[in-house]
Amino acid sequence: MRKDKEKVLDEVWTDDRVKSFLQVRSYDEVEEDFHMLLKAYQSMRAEDFEKFVGYFTAEGRSVNSRNPEGQTVLGIVREHRRSGEYAEILIRAGAE
């Protein structure tokens, strides 16, 4: 049996592709800023995520938005053992 989808490493993220995550919309009761920021964290390498956070905050979006359970993206990021660089990016952008 062959795999349907191969894992892609070191994928190229252009500025346009990074900015495209500003169009991600929430499909349920999750705050749009939270959903957008979480999807970017889950999808991007740290250097691309840092660019995204710059674009995100330039649009006046909140790095402190919460999900229905009251979690911030920074709170979720801190639960992951290899996410220190992402946490630092969020903190520099004003996340608490």
N, C-alpha and C positions, 0 to 999 in steps of 0.2 A: 504494500500500500504506500502511496506517496503522500507527502504532506500537501495540504491545500494551500498553506501559506507559510512561507519561510520567514524566519526572524531576520529583521533588517538591523544591522548595527552601523553606527556612525553615519546615519542618514543625514542628508543635507537639509538644513532648515533655513530657507531664505527669509528675509524680513517680511515679505508678503505672506509667507506661510505662518510665521509667528503671529503676525497681525490678524490673520484669519480667525484666530481663537477669540478675538474680540467680538466675533459674530455668533459664538456658541450661545445658545439659549437654553434656559431651564425648561424642562418639560413637566415639572410638577410644582410643589409648593416651595422648592428650594430657591433662596434668593439668587437672582441672576448673577451678581458679582461673585458670590460664593461658588456657584456651579462653574462659572467661566474660569476662575482661578484654580479650582480643584482639577478641572480637565487639563489645563495647561501644565500643572504640576505632574499629573499622571502621564503626560505625553511627551514632555520635553526634557532634554538634557539641561543641566544647571545653567550653562551659558545662554541657552535659548530662553529658558525660563526668566532669567534676569532681564533680557531684552523685553520679553512679554510684560513683566511687571512694570517696567518703565512706560510702555505704551498704555497699559492698564491704568496706572495712576495718573498719567497725563490726561486721560479722559475723565478724571474725577471719580473713578471707581474706588470702592472701599476694600482694602486688604483685610479689614476686620469684620466683614460680613459673616453671617452665621447660617448654619443649616438648621432645620427644625429642631434638632437635638441640642442646639446652642453651641456647637463646635465651630471654631474658626479653622481656616485652612492651616494656619500655623500650628494649632493644636493637633491636627491630624498628622501634619508633617513631622512633628516632634515624636510621634509614636513609632516612626520608622527609623531603624537604626542607621541607615546609610543616607540620611537626608539632611545632615548638618549644613551643607552648602545651601540647600533650598531654604532652610530655616533662617540662615543669615541674610539671604536675599530679602525675605519677607520682613525681617526685623529692620533692615536698613530702609525699607519702604514704609515703615511705620506700623507694622503689625505688632499686636500685643498679645 
